[in-house]
Amino acid sequence: MPDTSIRILCLGDLVGRPGRRVIRECLPAVRRDHAIDFVIVNIENATNGAGVREKEAAELLGYGIDCMTSGDHVLDFPDVYEYLRREPRLLRPHNYDIPGTGAHVYQTPKGPVGVVNVVGHVFMKDKVPTRNAFKTAEAAVGELRQRTPVVLVDIHGEATSEKIGMGWLLDGKASAVFGTHTHVQTADAQVLPGGTGFLTDLGMTGPHFGVIGRDKDTVLKRFRDEEKAYMRVAKQWIRMTGAIFDINTGTGRCNSVELFSKALPDSDSEN
């Protein structure tokens, strides 16, 4: 196959029903209008804002997502264990020793695309035994590169320093490295010297009228009043944020990185 470019849309953490709604209503048009060939979405908060069940994961696949990554909340619902075993389109962190996989190659009309998902360590609470994210990602990228030059890495982590470090480690090895978990889109989209597209954090797919997807009043009760109120999913300013990576399918080098944001035409949604 001659060298061409593949355009890959990567979206940040999808939160609850509002996040699922914006994918359902906007993704088909986004794919068409931006000539998107492959879609990666982090969905670890797709069910009620924390975790993901098989029901919601399968629903999202029906809306046109090609690969779903995750993070530290992936095991919040027990039924996801069996789903991870049989659905390679849902990745769990590759440095978690649990069922499923965190590295897979997907077939597209423009050639194979590899995706690696790892969870970081700094300020993160390990819910299961966790191997070194850097060594795990580096090894996984090397293995997938034997099957395709196009390999993207989702590092799900809290610390910007750790995610930037992953970008430098994999520069010239991965086609793109992007962070998830903080729900806040960063402004540092760039192509590193070795040809790796990079963004510290994709941001969030869900309601932005709140605190990282949660109702602002209940969050403020925790911060100001130290009251452990249930943090409801917010409802308004629903949009998807992330980045579009344009990648050469022959070399695996990233041609460009474009920040992406798309809002629903209205501002209200159910939780």
Residue pairs with C-beta under 8 A, 6 or more apart in sequence:
1 110
1 111
1 249
1 250
2 250
3 248
3 249
3 250
3 251
4 110
4 248
4 249
4 250
5 246
5 247
5 248
5 249
5 255
6 37
6 38
6 108
6 110
6 111
6 113
6 150
6 246
6 247
6 249
7 34
7 35
7 36
7 37
7 38
7 244
7 245
7 246
7 247
8 36
8 37
8 38
8 39
8 40
8 113
8 152
8 176
8 244
8 245
8 246
8 247
9 30
9 31
9 34
9 36
9 38
9 39
9 40
9 242
9 243
9 244
9 260
10 39
10 40
10 41
10 152
10 154
10 176
10 178
10 202
10 242
10 243
10 244
10 245
11 23
11 39
11 40
11 41
11 42
11 202
11 205
11 240
11 241
11 242
11 260
12 42
12 180
12 183
12 185
12 201
12 202
12 203
12 204
12 205
12 240
12 241
12 242
13 42
13 43
13 44
13 45
13 71
13 180
13 181
13 183
13 202
13 203
13 204
13 205
13 206
13 213
14 20
14 23
14 41
14 42
14 43
14 45
14 46
14 60
14 204
14 205
14 206
15 45
15 46
15 49
15 183
15 204
15 205
15 206
15 207
15 213
15 233
16 45
16 46
16 47
16 48
16 49
16 206
16 207
16 213
16 233
16 271
17 233
17 269
17 270
17 271
18 206
18 207
18 233
18 234
18 235
18 238
18 269
18 270
18 271
19 45
19 46
19 204
19 205
19 206
19 207
19 213
19 238
19 240
20 46
20 56
20 59
20 60
20 63
21 238
21 264
21 269
21 270
22 205
22 206
22 238
22 239
22 240
22 262
22 263
22 264
23 41
23 60
23 63
23 64
23 65
23 205
23 240
24 63
25 264
26 240
26 262
26 264
27 39
27 63
27 64
27 65
27 240
28 63
28 64
30 36
30 240
30 262
31 39
31 64
34 244
34 260
36 244
37 108
37 109
37 110
38 66
38 67
38 106
38 108
38 113
39 64
39 65
39 66
39 67
40 65
40 66
40 67
40 68
40 69
40 115
40 152
40 154
41 60
41 65
41 67
41 68
41 69
41 205
42 68
42 69
42 70
42 71
42 154
42 156
42 180
42 202
43 52
43 56
43 57
43 60
43 65
43 68
43 69
43 70
43 90
44 51
44 52
44 69
44 70
44 71
44 72
44 73
44 74
44 156
45 51
45 52
45 73
45 206
45 213
46 52
46 56
46 57
46 60
47 53
47 55
47 56
47 76
47 77
48 233
48 271
49 213
49 214
49 231
49 232
49 233
50 73
50 76
51 73
51 74
51 75
51 76
51 77
51 80
52 70
52 73
52 74
52 76
52 77
52 80
52 90
53 77
53 79
53 80
54 79
54 80
54 82
54 83
57 68
57 80
57 83
57 87
57 90
60 68
61 68
61 89
65 89
66 89
66 106
66 108
67 89
67 91
67 104
67 106
67 113
67 115
68 89
68 90
68 91
69 91
69 115
69 117
69 154
69 156
69 180
70 90
70 91
70 92
70 93
70 117
70 156
71 93
71 117
71 119
71 156
71 180
71 181
72 93
72 119
72 124
72 125
72 127
72 156
72 181
74 80
74 84
74 92
74 93
74 96
75 81
75 92
75 98
75 127
75 128
80 90
81 98
81 99
82 99
83 90
84 90
84 92
84 98
84 99
84 100
85 99
85 100
87 100
88 100
88 101
88 104
89 104
89 106
90 100
91 100
91 101
91 102
91 103
91 104
91 115
91 116
91 117
91 154
92 98
92 99
92 100
92 101
92 102
92 117
93 102
93 117
93 118
93 119
93 130
93 156
94 101
94 102
94 103
94 116
94 117
94 118
94 136
94 137
94 140
95 102
95 118
95 119
95 130
95 131
95 132
95 133
95 136
95 137
96 102
96 119
96 128
96 129
96 130
96 131
97 128
97 129
97 131
98 128
102 116
102 117
102 118
102 136
102 140
103 114
103 115
103 116
103 117
103 140
103 143
103 144
104 114
104 115
105 112
105 113
105 114
105 144
105 147
105 148
106 112
106 113
106 114
106 115
110 249
111 148
111 150
111 249
112 147
112 148
112 150
113 148
113 150
113 151
113 152
114 141
114 144
114 145
114 147
114 148
114 150
114 151
114 152
115 151
115 152
115 153
115 154
116 137
116 140
116 141
116 144
116 151
116 152
116 153
116 154
116 174
117 153
117 154
117 156
118 133
118 136
118 137
118 140
118 153
118 154
118 155
118 156
118 166
119 130
119 133
119 155
119 156
119 157
120 133
120 155
120 156
120 157
120 158
120 159
120 162
120 163
120 166
120 181
121 130
121 132
121 133
121 157
121 162
122 157
122 158
122 159
122 161
122 162
123 158
123 159
124 157
124 158
133 155
133 157
133 162
133 166
134 165
134 166
134 169
137 153
137 155
137 166
137 169
137 170
138 169
138 170
138 173
141 151
141 153
141 170
141 173
141 174
142 173
144 151
145 151
145 173
145 252
148 252
149 175
149 248
149 249
149 250
149 251
149 252
150 175
150 247
150 249
150 252
151 173
151 174
151 175
151 252
152 174
152 175
152 176
152 177
152 178
152 245
153 166
153 170
153 174
153 176
153 177
153 178
154 178
154 179
154 180
155 162
155 163
155 166
155 177
155 178
155 179
155 180
156 179
156 180
156 181
157 163
157 179
157 180
157 181
158 181
158 182
160 179
160 186
160 200
160 201
163 177
163 179
163 200
163 201
164 198
164 200
166 177
166 179
167 177
167 192
167 196
167 198
167 200
168 192
170 177
170 196
171 192
171 193
171 194
171 195
171 196
171 198
172 192
172 193
172 194
172 195
172 196
173 194
173 196
174 196
175 195
175 196
175 197
175 245
175 247
175 252
175 253
175 254
176 196
176 197
176 198
176 245
176 247
176 254
176 257
177 196
177 197
177 198
178 197
178 198
178 199
178 200
178 201
178 202
178 242
178 243
179 186
179 199
179 200
179 201
179 202
180 201
180 202
181 201
182 201
182 212
183 201
183 203
183 204
183 206
183 212
183 213
184 201
184 203
184 204
184 212
185 201
185 202
185 203
185 204
185 241
185 242
185 259
185 261
186 199
186 200
186 201
186 203
187 259
188 198
188 199
188 200
189 197
189 198
189 199
189 243
189 257
189 258
189 259
190 197
190 198
190 199
190 257
191 197
191 198
191 254
191 255
191 256
191 257
192 198
195 251
195 252
195 253
195 254
196 253
196 254
197 243
197 245
197 247
197 254
197 256
197 257
198 257
199 243
199 257
199 259
202 241
202 242
202 243
203 241
203 242
203 261
204 212
204 213
204 241
205 239
205 240
205 241
205 242
206 213
206 233
206 234
206 238
207 213
207 233
207 234
207 235
207 236
207 237
207 238
207 269
208 234
208 236
208 237
208 238
208 239
209 216
209 234
209 235
209 236
209 237
209 267
210 216
210 219
210 234
210 236
211 219
211 220
211 234
213 233
213 234
214 231
214 232
214 233
214 234
215 231
215 232
215 233
215 234
215 235
216 234
218 229
218 230
218 231
218 232
219 231
221 227
221 229
222 228
222 229
222 231
232 271
233 271
235 268
235 269
235 270
235 271
236 267
236 268
236 269
237 263
237 267
238 263
238 264
238 267
238 269
239 261
239 262
239 263
239 264
240 260
240 261
240 262
241 259
241 260
241 261
242 260
242 261
243 257
243 258
243 259
243 260
244 257
244 258
244 260
245 254
245 256
245 257
246 254
246 255
246 256
246 257
246 258
247 253
247 254
247 255
248 254
248 255
